[in-house]
Amino acid sequence: MKFLKLKLTTLTIAFAVIALLFSSCKAKKAVVTPPPVDTVVKAPEPPKPVAPVDTDGDGIPDSQDACPTEKGTVELNGCPAPVIPPFENATLQFEFNSSVLMTSAYSVLDKAVANLKANAISGIQLDGYASSEGTDEHNMQLSNDRANAVKTYLVNAGVDANKVSTKGYGESNPVASNKTEDGRALNRRVEVKKQ
């Protein structure tokens, strides 16, 4: 009996060990590991470049365009080429015994300046005249001074002096009678002619 008890006890222990072994050997659940996370952080894409504003569509951005609402050229900083008024031959009147330009002459001469600078005309001839009062010598000098006063205005406005010719004719070639003051006033002149 002792032997049987011992056997039973041994068997019970053996079963307990086997049961313990089996319980610890149960099928383990597979551990699912998530896929590796990409640890490189991508920089955000740079913003797409914004086209510069060009209101007048001349290819020059408004920020660099001196005339952003008018089509122009690069040479003129985005401004259009100036419209050159056509130059016509003109006559400039002078006061008695004076070679000082009258203010009425400025608009005529400014047209001449624009045409000369734009090479719309190749040159200007300035012919000075005087009325019959005074000596021939004085009138010749006065007619030269008048023509040179006009040339000085043109050159000071940026015209190449080589494009301007002057000549004094004194009291010759009157356009009106020297017997009346109205006629003499018309003879005190510089004729401005395209070359």
Backbone hydrogen bonds, N-H to C=O, Kabsch-Sander energy under -0.5 kcal/mol:
donor,donor_aa,acceptor,acceptor_aa,energy
5,K,1,M,-3.1
6,L,2,K,-2.3
7,K,3,F,-2.2
8,L,4,L,-3.0
9,T,5,K,-2.9
10,T,6,L,-2.4
11,L,7,K,-3.0
12,T,8,L,-3.1
13,I,9,T,-2.5
14,A,10,T,-2.7
15,F,11,L,-3.2
16,A,12,T,-2.5
17,V,13,I,-2.7
18,I,14,A,-2.8
19,A,15,F,-3.4
20,L,16,A,-2.3
21,L,17,V,-2.9
22,F,18,I,-3.2
23,S,19,A,-2.5
24,S,20,L,-1.9
25,C,21,L,-1.1
26,K,23,S,-0.7
32,V,30,A,-0.7
33,T,31,V,-0.7
39,T,37,V,-0.6
41,V,39,T,-0.6
42,K,40,V,-0.6
51,A,49,P,-0.5
56,D,68,P,-0.7
57,G,54,D,-1.0
62,D,53,V,-3.4
64,Q,61,P,-2.4
65,D,61,P,-0.7
65,D,62,D,-0.8
66,A,64,Q,-0.6
66,A,77,N,-3.4
70,E,67,C,-1.7
73,T,79,C,-1.7
77,N,74,V,-2.0
78,G,73,T,-3.2
79,C,76,L,-1.5
84,I,82,P,-0.6
88,E,86,P,-0.5
90,A,192,V,-2.3
92,L,190,V,-2.9
94,F,188,R,-2.1
98,S,95,E,-1.6
105,A,102,M,-2.1
106,Y,103,T,-1.2
108,V,104,S,-0.5
109,L,105,A,-2.5
110,D,106,Y,-2.6
111,K,107,S,-1.4
112,A,108,V,-1.6
113,V,109,L,-2.6
114,A,110,D,-2.3
115,N,111,K,-2.3
116,L,112,A,-2.6
117,K,113,V,-2.8
118,A,114,A,-1.8
119,N,116,L,-0.9
120,A,115,N,-2.4
121,I,115,N,-1.2
124,I,163,K,-2.8
125,Q,193,K,-3.1
126,L,165,S,-3.0
127,D,125,Q,-0.6
127,D,191,E,-2.4
128,G,126,L,-0.6
128,G,167,K,-2.9
129,Y,189,R,-2.8
130,A,170,G,-2.8
139,N,135,T,-2.7
140,M,136,D,-2.3
141,Q,137,E,-2.2
142,L,138,H,-2.8
143,S,139,N,-2.3
144,N,140,M,-1.9
145,D,141,Q,-2.6
146,R,142,L,-2.3
147,A,143,S,-1.9
148,N,144,N,-2.6
149,A,145,D,-2.0
150,V,146,R,-1.7
151,K,147,A,-2.0
152,T,148,N,-2.5
153,Y,149,A,-1.7
154,L,150,V,-2.1
155,V,151,K,-2.8
156,N,152,T,-2.6
157,A,153,Y,-1.2
158,G,155,V,-1.8
159,V,154,L,-2.1
163,K,160,D,-2.2
164,V,161,A,-1.5
165,S,124,I,-2.8
167,K,126,L,-2.0
169,Y,128,G,-2.5
172,S,169,Y,-1.7
180,T,177,S,-0.7
184,R,180,T,-2.5
185,A,181,E,-2.5
186,L,182,D,-1.5
187,N,183,G,-1.3
188,R,184,R,-0.9
188,R,185,A,-0.6
189,R,187,N,-1.3
190,V,92,L,-1.9
191,E,127,D,-2.8
192,V,90,A,-3.5
192,V,190,V,-0.5
193,K,125,Q,-2.6
193,K,191,E,-0.6
195,Q,123,G,-2.4
